[in-house]
Amino acid sequence: MNFPDDFSRITKQDLSTVFQQAKNFSPESLIGKRFDGISLGLPKIIENLTWIKFGKVFSKSNNCIWGWNVKMKQNALDAPWQMKPETDWGYFNVYPGRVPKTNDPGIVLDYRHPKNSLINPARRTYDVIKEVQPGLLLGRMWLSTPLTYIPTPSYFALSDAG
């Protein structure tokens, strides 16, 4: 699949199929890399209020893999990804596994990271990412509630930017 072209035209059903067929991989392969990302499957009204293009950066400290999101200029999908100044947000812990009470194993991005304040709503989200092909990942977002974990209609694609 080509990023971002193929992903920007794919249906939600096809996203689900690609996600189920994607492979697990070692979270160690993420360390020191930045990925360009696009949001997929969101209703247009949500896209207009949030973003389509974003980045994710991965690091390791104290034997823990973690990362953060990066805001990007919202230009055309065929234009280069350009980071906005002072845009680190949405910190996450990274580990192999699954969102609790779900059957989607992969690499979990757990937003209960200590850099996110206790009142930050991002702390209720988890992402699960899998490898579609080398350098190309597909992710799915989950929300936690007091009773369960709910998959959102949101997927996202990540392409290795170095």
C-alpha positions as CSV (number, residue, x, y, z in Angstrom):
1,M,0.0,0.0,0.0
2,N,1.2,3.5,-0.7
3,F,1.0,6.2,2.0
4,P,-1.0,8.4,2.1
5,D,-2.8,7.8,-1.2
6,D,-4.2,4.3,-0.8
7,F,-5.2,4.9,2.8
8,S,-7.1,8.2,2.1
9,R,-9.4,6.2,-0.3
10,I,-10.0,3.1,1.7
11,T,-13.4,2.2,3.2
12,K,-14.0,1.5,6.9
13,Q,-14.7,-2.1,6.1
14,D,-11.4,-2.4,4.2
15,L,-9.5,-0.6,7.1
16,S,-10.9,-3.2,9.5
17,T,-9.8,-6.1,7.2
18,V,-6.3,-4.6,6.7
19,F,-5.9,-4.1,10.4
20,Q,-6.9,-7.7,11.2
21,Q,-4.4,-9.0,8.6
22,A,-1.6,-6.7,9.7
23,K,1.3,-8.2,11.6
24,N,2.6,-7.7,15.2
25,F,6.2,-6.4,15.4
26,S,8.8,-5.5,18.0
27,P,8.2,-2.1,19.7
28,E,12.0,-1.8,19.9
29,S,11.9,-1.1,16.1
30,L,10.1,2.2,16.8
31,I,12.8,3.7,19.1
32,G,14.3,6.9,17.7
33,K,11.9,7.2,14.8
34,R,9.3,9.8,13.8
35,F,6.3,8.7,11.8
36,D,4.0,10.8,9.5
37,G,0.4,10.0,10.2
38,I,-3.1,10.5,8.8
39,S,-6.4,10.1,10.6
40,L,-8.8,7.7,8.8
41,G,-12.5,6.9,9.3
42,L,-13.5,10.1,11.1
43,P,-16.7,11.9,10.2
44,K,-15.9,15.0,8.2
45,I,-17.2,17.3,11.0
46,I,-14.6,15.8,13.4
47,E,-11.9,16.1,10.8
48,N,-12.7,19.8,10.4
49,L,-12.5,20.3,14.1
50,T,-9.3,18.4,14.7
51,W,-6.7,17.3,12.2
52,I,-5.9,14.8,9.4
53,K,-2.1,15.1,9.4
54,F,0.0,14.5,12.5
55,G,3.2,12.9,13.6
56,K,4.3,10.4,16.3
57,V,7.8,10.2,17.8
58,F,9.1,7.3,19.7
59,S,11.9,7.2,22.4
60,K,13.3,5.1,25.2
61,S,14.4,6.1,28.7
62,N,14.7,4.1,31.9
63,N,14.1,0.9,30.0
64,C,10.7,2.1,28.9
65,I,9.6,2.9,25.4
66,W,7.3,5.9,25.1
67,G,6.3,8.6,22.6
68,W,4.3,11.6,21.9
69,N,2.2,13.1,19.1
70,V,3.3,16.1,17.0
71,K,1.0,18.7,15.5
72,M,1.5,19.2,11.7
73,K,0.6,21.8,9.3
74,Q,-2.8,20.8,7.8
75,N,-1.8,21.1,4.1
76,A,-2.6,18.8,1.2
77,L,-1.9,15.1,1.7
78,D,0.6,15.1,-1.2
79,A,2.5,18.0,0.5
80,P,5.4,17.4,2.9
81,W,4.6,17.0,6.6
82,Q,5.7,20.2,8.4
83,M,5.8,20.2,12.2
84,K,4.3,23.2,14.0
85,P,6.5,24.8,16.7
86,E,5.9,23.7,20.3
87,T,3.6,20.9,19.4
88,D,4.4,18.0,21.6
89,W,1.2,16.6,23.1
90,G,-0.5,13.3,23.9
91,Y,2.3,11.3,25.5
92,F,2.0,7.6,25.6
93,N,3.7,4.4,27.0
94,V,4.5,1.7,24.4
95,Y,4.3,-2.0,25.0
96,P,3.3,-5.2,23.2
97,G,-0.1,-6.6,24.2
98,R,-3.7,-5.6,23.8
99,V,-6.2,-3.1,25.1
100,P,-7.7,-4.6,28.2
101,K,-10.9,-6.7,27.6
102,T,-10.3,-6.7,23.8
103,N,-9.0,-9.2,21.3
104,D,-6.8,-6.9,19.2
105,P,-3.2,-7.7,20.0
106,G,-0.5,-5.5,18.7
107,I,1.7,-2.6,20.0
108,V,-0.3,-0.6,22.6
109,L,0.1,3.2,22.9
110,D,-1.3,3.8,26.4
111,Y,-2.0,7.5,27.0
112,R,-1.9,7.1,30.8
113,H,1.6,8.5,30.6
114,P,2.7,10.7,33.6
115,K,3.3,13.7,31.3
116,N,-0.4,13.8,30.6
117,S,-2.3,15.6,33.4
118,L,-4.8,13.5,35.4
119,I,-7.6,15.6,34.0
120,N,-6.4,15.2,30.3
121,P,-9.1,13.3,28.4
122,A,-6.4,11.6,26.4
123,R,-5.6,9.5,29.4
124,R,-8.8,7.5,28.5
125,T,-7.5,6.5,25.1
126,Y,-5.4,3.6,23.8
127,D,-4.1,3.0,20.4
128,V,-3.2,-0.4,19.0
129,I,-0.8,-0.4,16.0
130,K,0.3,-3.2,13.6
131,E,2.6,-3.4,10.7
132,V,1.0,-3.5,7.2
133,Q,4.4,-3.6,5.5
134,P,7.9,-2.5,6.5
135,G,7.8,1.2,7.5
136,L,4.0,1.4,7.2
137,L,1.7,0.9,10.3
138,L,-2.0,0.9,10.8
139,G,-3.6,1.9,14.1
140,R,-7.0,1.8,15.8
141,M,-8.1,4.0,18.8
142,W,-10.0,2.7,21.8
143,L,-11.7,4.7,24.6
144,S,-11.9,3.4,28.2
145,T,-15.0,3.8,30.3
146,P,-15.5,2.8,33.9
147,L,-17.0,-0.5,32.7
148,T,-15.4,-1.4,29.4
149,Y,-13.3,-0.4,26.4
150,I,-14.9,0.9,23.2
151,P,-13.4,0.9,19.8
152,T,-13.8,4.3,18.0
153,P,-14.5,4.6,14.3
154,S,-11.0,6.1,14.0
155,Y,-8.1,4.4,12.4
156,F,-4.8,6.0,11.5
157,A,-1.9,5.2,9.2
158,L,1.8,5.9,10.0
159,S,4.7,6.1,7.6
160,D,8.3,5.9,8.8
161,A,9.7,9.4,8.3
162,G,13.1,8.5,9.9
